[in-house]
């Protein structure tokens, strides 16, 4: 598997820990600003200013705004893929695994809505190599869901092709990933509504 731009060894020194914390802070600010203004409407200086970092100091963390976007979107794609793999690796019954996948995905949506917005809108602004890596991670994440949905269909005696299962998963992601654009709603209530809708869409 291709190494993520952010796949570094855990920082062992106090200085390394501080740099990692600052990087995370910058990525969070970048996601917020890009979700509000779009990739083209934000500069590295804007992002640095949001967390009290000077423009030149930004280049200690990212070589360019595009490099920052690459790292941000590879990070979230890797997180989804790895989280999905962890859920599937529990070897629970297919119905429970699918519920856990839905819950995991919704947790990411509720806690990282800005990242989901940027990923949905600004994928084409990435470098070709990072874009390829993100799409590869996304495809493998989808197939994790497809495998579980097919297993559940077999358990229930439902004739479901892999092609249709994939369409159902993609359609469900479209439903879930629209949540940052929904009217304001409490986080717990939103989880409940999205969980019910996702389950119904997958098994409709």
Order of alpha helices (4+ residues) and beta strands (2+ residues): alpha-alpha-alpha-alpha-alpha-alpha-alpha-alpha-alpha
